[in-house]
Each structure stands twice: as C-alpha cells, then as structure tokens.
Amino acid sequence: MRFSKTLMMSALVVLIGSTATIAQPRKPVAAQPGPAAKSTSATDKKAISKACSDQATAKGLHGKERKTFRSACKRNGGKAA
C-alpha cells in the first residue's frame, strides 16, 4: 500500500513538472541579417573555402586552431580576421 502511494505521488509530480514545461510559450526566432545573408554561388563558396584552407596551411595550423581559423576566414569572405 505504501509503495503504490509513493508511486502515484511520483507520477503526479512528474506530470505537473512536464505540463509546466510544455505549456511555456515559444519565443519566435528572429532572422539575424549578417554577412551570410548575401547570396553567394557554389563556385564562390568553393573559392572562399579554398583560399581559407590555403591560408591555414601557410600558417601551419592543424586541428582545432585550423577549424577555428577557417570558420572565421569563411565568415569574412576569404580574408583572414
């Protein structure tokens, strides 16, 4: 008897907690205009990526440093930050 009361109370607590979470209104995601908003062709993107890769190779970057550098470089349109 004691076990079933504990089980029912636990289920009630979980139900109340999940209902409160589900009932929260969702915030709309606003579009963030930025450099990526420009329309670039696939050819331009490949050229930018190649230029950033070449710059990273010239600097001797590997691993996480290379990934971070290339990401920032591509956001700047192929120019090192």
C-alpha positions in Angstrom: 0.0 0.0 0.0 2.8 2.4 0.9 4.6 1.6 -2.4 1.6 2.4 -4.5 1.1 5.8 -2.8 4.7 6.7 -3.4 4.5 5.7 -7.0 1.3 7.7 -7.5 2.8 10.8 -5.9 5.9 10.5 -8.0 3.8 10.1 -11.2 1.8 13.2 -10.2 5.0 15.3 -9.6 6.4 14.2 -13.0 3.1 15.1 -14.7 2.9 18.5 -13.1 6.5 19.3 -14.0 6.3 18.2 -17.6 3.0 20.1 -18.1 4.5 23.3 -16.9 7.4 22.9 -19.3 5.2 22.1 -22.2 2.9 25.0 -21.5 5.5 27.7 -21.8 5.1 29.8 -24.9 7.8 29.5 -27.5 9.9 32.6 -28.4 10.0 33.4 -32.1 13.4 33.2 -33.6 14.3 36.4 -35.3 16.2 36.3 -38.5 19.7 37.7 -38.0 21.0 39.5 -41.0 24.7 39.3 -41.4 27.4 38.7 -43.9 26.0 35.2 -44.6 22.8 36.9 -45.8 24.5 37.7 -49.1 23.7 35.3 -51.8 26.8 33.5 -52.9 27.1 30.9 -55.6 28.5 27.5 -55.0 31.5 28.4 -57.1 32.2 31.5 -54.9 31.8 29.4 -51.7 34.3 26.9 -53.0 36.8 29.6 -53.9 36.5 31.2 -50.4 36.9 27.8 -48.7 40.0 27.0 -50.9 41.5 30.4 -50.1 40.9 29.9 -46.3 42.4 26.4 -46.5 45.5 27.7 -48.3 45.9 30.4 -45.7 45.6 27.9 -42.8 48.2 25.6 -44.5 50.6 28.5 -44.9 50.3 29.3 -41.2 50.8 25.7 -40.4 47.6 25.3 -38.5 46.2 21.9 -37.5 43.2 20.6 -35.5 41.0 22.9 -33.6 43.1 26.0 -34.4 42.7 25.3 -38.1 39.0 24.7 -37.8 38.5 28.0 -35.8 40.7 30.0 -38.3 38.8 28.6 -41.4 35.4 29.3 -39.8 36.3 33.0 -39.1 38.0 33.3 -42.5 34.9 32.0 -44.4 32.7 34.4 -42.5 34.9 37.2 -43.6 34.7 36.2 -47.3 38.1 34.6 -47.5 40.0 37.3 -45.7 41.9 36.4 -42.5 40.5 38.1 -39.4 
